[in-house]
Amino acid sequence: MNVKIIIRVLGFLILVEGVAMLLALAVSLIYGENDSTAIAISSGISILLGGVIALLTQKAKKDIGKREGFIIVAFVWVIFSFFGTLPYVLSGSIPNFTNAFFETMSGFTTTGSSILSDIEILPHGILFWRSMSQWLGGMGIIVLSLAILPVFGIGGMQLYVAEVPGPAPDKISPRIRQTAKTLWIIYLGFTIAETLLLLIGGMSLFDAVCHSFTTMATGGFSTKQASIAHWSSPFIQYVIIVFMFLAGTNFTISYLAIKGRFKTVFKDEEFKYYGIFVLLFTGLIFAGLLITTQLGVEHAFRDALFQVVSIITTTGFATADYLLWAPILIILLFTLFFFGGSAGSTGGSIKIMRIVLLLKNSYYELRRMIHPHAIIPVKFNNRSVDSKIITNVLAFFMLYFIIFGVSTIIFTLMEPDLESAMGAVATSLGNIGPGLGNVGPAENFLHVSPAGKWFLSFLMLLGRLELFTILVLFSPSFWKK
């Protein structure tokens, strides 16, 4: 195993994190608040340490194999979260290290769960760093580095395969560096477009930028304790709905749409099912709200659509406390905890592609029982799906629900309320944000025990890297020569 190249890449990424903190420092200086010293020290430590590591490992062999890729991707989120706690701890915004690590891991994994009880008292620089952590984690720290790693003479395909969500990552360009750049240009373009629209809707520039960061990352951190419910403007809520939907769409589809290839976009099966699921659950919850509440037609539709898109894309913003709705509506929303956005999006959870492939395979299995001698392959976008991918999808489903069940049992030792335990585990594993019970949209995770916070942080990482990238590290064969 090429240990030096692993250390070199991690050192370089710590350097990138330190540079990113300088933007938060600029915000702090603009507002003239007392967090600037803490952010400056945090940035200095990260840049200095990352730079020293990069210099000391200049002679490392440039080859990155699969094993090195998995290790780098698994450890970079932990290391980023460790250094990302520094601004919180040094500024006193979150003095407890466990709480700061939980908040930071929730940021970089784009989960959006928080321990903060009064977000609005935090200085602007800290709030900006909190939102930026999600923006960096959304498209992926590794995908960002792929646009720059060739400068160090390092190839990045193994990192891309290990980090990009979904059973079959798409490459827009044959060159991995160009793919990474294109993805980030689209990501940045959507972020700027949303910022401008939110400004038009009446948000301040600071709030618009922060919410654009966390919308495109499907992260859900807000600068307000009440989340998006702080703004009663339907325009703002509809803008965020649109961009949450875009963030939950495969970025390859967005690229094709920008190129004007709309026929290809609307023929894509995953995109069609993604839209169908959103419309179906919105319609059911909308009807339920009309029957069980006194909300007007437009308000009920907007609340239903916002919560459905927020949860299916695993963003986690809230405009209503859905735990106050009828039980059947809560069950429908909890079902969406296990959907997720499209493969190749910034969303978490299981992903639409896997759900479609599972449903198709189950249907075809029934047909195979009726016609045992027929060859009936599973097709996706009119192409036969390799049996290895079907096996991978089935294994993923099995592992996902085993981990969910076992983790819920374990977490009940820390959170006796079963509803809250299920919600906390589901939202952490799916990178969603709000859960059920004591960790619902109107609550936070501050009351969770330190052991519980570390356990949920691990689940966030496990979910963000789609199980296998982390679980493979626990296999003895992985470490054999």
ZAMARGU-4260 file (C-alpha; in steps of 0.2 Angstrom, whole numbers, plus 5000, padded with zeros to 4 digits):
<rodrens>
0) 5000/5000/5000 | 5006/5017/4995 | 5005/5025/5012 | 5015/5041/5007 | 5003/5046/4994
5) 4988/5044/5006 | 4997/5055/5018 | 5001/5067/5004 | 4983/5069/4997 | 4976/5071/5015
10) 4989/5084/5019 | 4984/5093/5002 | 4966/5092/5007 | 4969/5099/5024 | 4978/5114/5015
15) 4962/5116/5004 | 4951/5117/5020 | 4962/5130/5028 | 4961/5141/5012 | 4942/5139/5012
20) 4942/5145/5030 | 4949/5162/5024 | 4932/5165/5016 | 4924/5164/5033 | 4938/5175/5040
25) 4933/5188/5027 | 4915/5187/5032 | 4920/5189/5050 | 4931/5204/5046 | 4917/5212/5036
30) 4905/5211/5050 | 4918/5216/5063 | 4914/5202/5075 | 4924/5193/5088 | 4926/5177/5079
35) 4939/5183/5067 | 4954/5178/5078 | 4948/5160/5081 | 4945/5158/5062 | 4962/5165/5057
40) 4971/5153/5070 | 4960/5138/5063 | 4965/5143/5045 | 4983/5145/5050 | 4984/5129/5058
45) 4976/5119/5044 | 4986/5128/5030 | 5003/5126/5040 | 5000/5108/5044 | 4993/5103/5027
50) 5008/5113/5018 | 5021/5104/5029 | 5014/5087/5025 | 5013/5091/5006 | 5031/5097/5006
55) 5038/5082/5016 | 5029/5069/5005 | 5035/5077/4988 | 5044/5061/4983 | 5029/5049/4986
60) 5025/5038/4971 | 5010/5046/4962 | 5000/5030/4960 | 4983/5029/4968 | 4975/5011/4968
65) 4958/5006/4974 | 4964/5003/4992 | 4972/5020/4993 | 4957/5028/4986 | 4945/5020/4998
70) 4956/5025/5013 | 4958/5043/5007 | 4940/5045/5004 | 4935/5037/5021 | 4948/5047/5031
75) 4946/5064/5023 | 4929/5066/5030 | 4935/5062/5048 | 4950/5073/5046 | 4940/5088/5038
80) 4928/5086/5052 | 4942/5086/5065 | 4950/5102/5058 | 4933/5110/5055 | 4929/5110/5073
85) 4943/5122/5077 | 4933/5138/5072 | 4918/5132/5084 | 4929/5127/5098 | 4942/5142/5098
90) 4928/5155/5096 | 4918/5147/5110 | 4903/5146/5098 | 4902/5127/5102 | 4915/5125/5116
95) 4912/5106/5119 | 4923/5096/5107 | 4910/5082/5105 | 4896/5094/5100 | 4908/5103/5088
100) 4913/5087/5080 | 4895/5082/5078 | 4890/5098/5070 | 4905/5098/5059 | 4902/5080/5053
105) 4884/5084/5050 | 4890/5099/5040 | 4903/5090/5029 | 4892/5074/5026 | 4877/5086/5022
110) 4866/5079/5035 | 4860/5095/5043 | 4857/5088/5061 | 4862/5101/5074 | 4865/5103/5092
115) 4862/5122/5092 | 4848/5129/5102 | 4850/5147/5096 | 4858/5148/5079 | 4855/5167/5077
120) 4867/5172/5092 | 4882/5164/5082 | 4893/5177/5073 | 4892/5178/5055 | 4909/5171/5051
125) 4905/5155/5061 | 4888/5154/5052 | 4896/5156/5035 | 4909/5142/5039 | 4895/5131/5045
130) 4886/5133/5028 | 4902/5132/5018 | 4906/5115/5026 | 4890/5108/5018 | 4893/5116/5001
135) 4911/5108/5001 | 4904/5092/5007 | 4889/5092/4994 | 4898/5090/4978 | 4912/5081/4987
140) 4929/5086/4994 | 4936/5072/4983 | 4928/5079/4967 | 4934/5096/4971 | 4952/5089/4973
145) 4951/5080/4957 | 4951/5096/4948 | 4967/5101/4956 | 4976/5084/4960 | 4984/5083/4943
150) 4995/5098/4947 | 5003/5086/4960 | 5005/5073/4946 | 4992/5062/4955 | 4978/5053/4945
155) 4961/5053/4953 | 4949/5040/4945 | 4950/5028/4960 | 4945/5043/4972 | 4931/5047/4960
160) 4924/5030/4960 | 4925/5028/4979 | 4917/5045/4983 | 4904/5049/4969 | 4887/5043/4976
165) 4876/5030/4966 | 4878/5012/4959 | 4886/5018/4943 | 4894/5035/4943 | 4893/5044/4926
170) 4908/5053/4919 | 4903/5069/4908 | 4920/5069/4900 | 4933/5055/4897 | 4945/5065/4907
175) 4942/5064/4926 | 4949/5081/4929 | 4937/5089/4916 | 4923/5079/4924 | 4926/5087/4941
180) 4928/5104/4934 | 4912/5103/4924 | 4902/5097/4939 | 4909/5111/4950 | 4905/5124/4937
185) 4887/5118/4936 | 4886/5117/4955 | 4893/5135/4957 | 4882/5141/4943 | 4866/5134/4952
190) 4872/5142/4968 | 4874/5159/4961 | 4857/5158/4952 | 4848/5153/4968 | 4857/5167/4978
195) 4851/5180/4965 | 4833/5174/4966 | 4833/5174/4985 | 4839/5191/4985 | 4825/5196/4974
200) 4813/5187/4986 | 4819/5198/5000 | 4833/5189/5009 | 4849/5198/5014 | 4865/5194/5004
205) 4872/5184/5019 | 4857/5173/5021 | 4854/5171/5002 | 4872/5165/5000 | 4872/5153/5016
210) 4855/5145/5011 | 4861/5143/4993 | 4876/5134/4999 | 4866/5122/5010 | 4852/5120/4997
215) 4864/5115/4983 | 4873/5103/4995 | 4856/5096/5000 | 4862/5100/5018 | 4849/5110/5026
220) 4859/5121/5038 | 4850/5137/5040 | 4855/5154/5048 | 4839/5155/5057 | 4832/5144/5071
225) 4815/5142/5063 | 4824/5136/5046 | 4815/5142/5030 | 4799/5145/5041 | 4807/5161/5046
230) 4802/5168/5030 | 4784/5167/5026 | 4787/5172/5008 | 4780/5159/4996 | 4792/5166/4982
235) 4807/5161/4993 | 4800/5144/4998 | 4796/5140/4979 | 4814/5145/4974 | 4821/5134/4987
240) 4810/5120/4981 | 4816/5121/4963 | 4834/5121/4968 | 4832/5107/4981 | 4824/5097/4966
245) 4839/5102/4955 | 4852/5097/4968 | 4843/5080/4970 | 4844/5077/4951 | 4859/5068/4943
250) 4871/5082/4939 | 4874/5073/4922 | 4856/5076/4918 | 4858/5095/4923 | 4873/5095/4911
255) 4863/5088/4897 | 4849/5100/4900 | 4861/5115/4900 | 4867/5108/4883 | 4849/5108/4877
260) 4847/5089/4875 | 4830/5089/4883 | 4824/5074/4874 | 4838/5064/4883 | 4834/5072/4899
265) 4815/5067/4899 | 4819/5049/4893 | 4830/5046/4907 | 4821/5033/4918 | 4828/5039/4935
270) 4823/5057/4932 | 4806/5051/4927 | 4803/5041/4943 | 4811/5054/4953 | 4798/5066/4947
275) 4784/5053/4949 | 4788/5050/4967 | 4789/5068/4971 | 4772/5071/4963 | 4764/5055/4971
280) 4769/5059/4989 | 4765/5078/4987 | 4748/5073/4980 | 4744/5061/4995 | 4751/5073/5008
285) 4742/5088/5000 | 4725/5079/5001 | 4729/5074/5019 | 4732/5092/5024 | 4716/5098/5016
290) 4706/5085/5025 | 4715/5086/5042 | 4720/5104/5044 | 4712/5121/5041 | 4726/5127/5029
295) 4721/5135/5012 | 4723/5126/4996 | 4739/5135/4991 | 4747/5134/5008 | 4743/5116/5010
300) 4751/5112/4993 | 4766/5122/4997 | 4769/5114/5013 | 4766/5097/5006 | 4778/5100/4991
305) 4791/5108/5002 | 4792/5094/5015 | 4792/5081/5001 | 4806/5088/4991 | 4816/5093/5006
310) 4815/5075/5013 | 4817/5065/4997 | 4832/5075/4992 | 4838/5073/5010 | 4840/5092/5012
315) 4831/5094/5028 | 4824/5111/5027 | 4807/5114/5036 | 4793/5126/5034 | 4781/5116/5045
320) 4783/5105/5060 | 4777/5089/5051 | 4776/5079/5068 | 4760/5089/5071 | 4752/5082/5056
325) 4740/5067/5055 | 4750/5050/5059 | 4747/5044/5041 | 4756/5059/5034 | 4770/5057/5046
330) 4772/5039/5040 | 4772/5044/5022 | 4786/5057/5026 | 4796/5044/5036 | 4795/5032/5021
335) 4803/5046/5010 | 4818/5045/5023 | 4823/5029/5013 | 4822/5036/4996 | 4835/5049/4993
340) 4839/5059/4977 | 4846/5053/4960 | 4863/5044/4959 | 4876/5057/4955 | 4867/5071/4965
345) 4872/5078/4981 | 4857/5069/4990 | 4859/5055/5002 | 4850/5039/5007 | 4846/5024/4996
350) 4844/5034/4979 | 4831/5033/4966 | 4841/5022/4954 | 4843/5008/4967 | 4824/5009/4971
355) 4819/5007/4953 | 4831/4993/4949 | 4825/4984/4965 | 4807/4986/4959 | 4811/4981/4942
360) 4821/4965/4947 | 4806/4960/4959 | 4794/4962/4945 | 4805/4952/4933 | 4808/4939/4946
365) 4789/4935/4946 | 4789/4934/4927 | 4804/4922/4928 | 4794/4911/4940 | 4780/4910/4927
370) 4792/4908/4913 | 4807/4898/4920 | 4816/4895/4904 | 4814/4913/4897 | 4829/4925/4898
375) 4822/4941/4905 | 4835/4954/4909 | 4832/4970/4919 | 4833/4985/4908 | 4837/5003/4913
380) 4836/5017/4900 | 4833/5003/4887 | 4849/4994/4891 | 4852/4978/4900 | 4859/4980/4917
385) 4874/4970/4922 | 4870/4956/4934 | 4884/4963/4945 | 4875/4979/4947 | 4859/4970/4952
390) 4869/4960/4965 | 4877/4976/4972 | 4859/4984/4973 | 4852/4969/4982 | 4867/4969/4994
395) 4866/4987/4997 | 4847/4986/5002 | 4850/4971/5013 | 4865/4980/5022 | 4856/4997/5023
400) 4841/4990/5032 | 4851/4978/5043 | 4862/4993/5048 | 4846/5003/5051 | 4838/4990/5062
405) 4854/4985/5072 | 4858/5004/5075 | 4841/5008/5081 | 4842/4994/5094 | 4859/5000/5099
410) 4853/5018/5100 | 4838/5014/5111 | 4851/5011/5124 | 4855/5030/5123 | 4838/5036/5118
415) 4825/5025/5126 | 4811/5033/5115 | 4809/5021/5101 | 4801/5034/5089 | 4816/5046/5092
420) 4829/5032/5091 | 4822/5026/5074 | 4821/5045/5068 | 4839/5048/5074 | 4846/5033/5065
425) 4836/5035/5049 | 4840/5053/5047 | 4859/5051/5051 | 4861/5036/5040 | 4851/5045/5026
430) 4860/5062/5029 | 4843/5070/5030 | 4843/5081/5046 | 4827/5082/5056 | 4820/5065/5062
435) 4806/5060/5073 | 4801/5062/5091 | 4814/5071/5101 | 4824/5075/5086 | 4810/5081/5074
440) 4811/5097/5064 | 4806/5108/5079 | 4820/5100/5090 | 4838/5097/5090 | 4852/5084/5095
445) 4859/5093/5110 | 4851/5082/5122 | 4858/5066/5115 | 4872/5058/5125 | 4891/5060/5120
450) 4891/5042/5115 | 4875/5044/5105 | 4883/5059/5096 | 4898/5049/5091 | 4888/5034/5086
455) 4877/5045/5075 | 4892/5054/5068 | 4898/5037/5062 | 4882/5033/5054 | 4882/5050/5045
460) 4899/5045/5037 | 4893/5028/5033 | 4878/5035/5024 | 4887/5049/5015 | 4900/5036/5008
465) 4886/5024/5003 | 4891/5010/5016 | 4903/5000/5005 | 4917/5013/5005 | 4918/5012/5024
470) 4913/4994/5027 | 4927/4988/5016 | 4939/4995/5028 | 4933/4982/5041 | 4937/4967/5029
475) 4953/4958/5034 | 4956/4954/5015 | 4957/4973/5012 | 4973/4975/5022 | 4981/4959/5014
480) 4995/4961/5001
</rodrens>
